[in-house]
Amino acid sequence: MNRYILQALTLLAFVPLIILAGSIFIVVLPIILSGMTYNAFNYNRMKEFYIFLVLTFVSILIALSLLGVL
């Protein structure tokens, strides 16, 4: 077989793994953002707090829709 065909097949074999890693990251992202929201609230940085609060709610909605709940 041609070398380029084998490289393309190898790249296509990693696509499901990349999709899985991305979906795991999207599901874990609300936990990370909620910690950042709590940290911003603790140090009285209210502009960051509101930004992280909105991002947390958006990431929760995205994660729930990815999991098929919404």
C-alpha positions as CSV (number, residue, x, y, z in Angstrom):
1,M,0.0,0.0,0.0
2,N,1.0,3.6,-0.5
3,R,2.6,5.3,2.5
4,Y,0.1,8.2,2.4
5,I,-2.9,5.9,2.4
6,L,-1.5,4.2,5.5
7,Q,-0.9,7.6,7.2
8,A,-4.5,8.6,6.4
9,L,-5.9,5.4,7.8
10,T,-3.9,5.8,11.0
11,L,-5.1,9.4,11.3
12,L,-8.7,8.3,10.8
13,A,-8.2,5.6,13.5
14,F,-7.5,8.3,16.1
15,V,-10.6,10.4,15.3
16,P,-12.9,8.5,17.7
17,L,-10.3,8.8,20.5
18,I,-10.1,12.6,19.9
19,I,-13.9,12.8,20.0
20,L,-14.0,10.8,23.2
21,A,-11.3,13.0,24.8
22,G,-13.2,16.2,23.8
23,S,-16.5,14.9,25.2
24,I,-14.9,14.0,28.5
25,F,-13.4,17.5,28.6
26,I,-16.8,19.1,28.0
27,V,-18.3,17.0,30.7
28,V,-15.6,17.9,33.2
29,L,-15.5,21.6,32.3
30,P,-18.4,22.7,34.5
31,I,-16.5,21.4,37.6
32,I,-13.4,23.4,36.6
33,L,-15.4,26.6,35.9
34,S,-17.4,26.3,39.2
35,G,-14.2,26.2,41.1
36,M,-13.0,29.3,39.3
37,T,-16.3,31.0,40.0
38,Y,-15.9,30.1,43.7
39,N,-12.4,31.4,43.7
40,A,-13.4,34.7,42.1
41,F,-16.2,35.2,44.6
42,N,-13.9,34.5,47.5
43,Y,-11.4,37.2,46.5
44,N,-14.2,39.7,45.7
45,R,-13.5,40.0,42.0
46,M,-17.1,40.5,41.0
47,K,-16.5,41.1,37.2
48,E,-14.7,37.8,37.0
49,F,-17.3,36.1,39.2
50,Y,-20.2,37.1,36.8
51,I,-18.2,36.0,33.7
52,F,-17.4,32.6,35.3
53,L,-20.9,32.3,36.5
54,V,-22.3,32.7,33.0
55,L,-19.7,30.4,31.5
56,T,-20.5,27.8,34.2
57,F,-24.2,27.8,33.3
58,V,-23.5,27.6,29.6
59,S,-21.0,24.7,30.1
60,I,-23.6,22.9,32.3
61,L,-26.2,23.2,29.5
62,I,-23.7,22.1,26.9
63,A,-22.7,19.1,29.0
64,L,-26.2,18.1,29.7
65,S,-27.2,18.3,26.0
66,L,-24.1,16.2,25.1
67,L,-25.2,13.6,27.6
68,G,-28.7,13.6,26.2
69,V,-30.5,14.9,29.3
70,L,-31.7,18.1,27.6
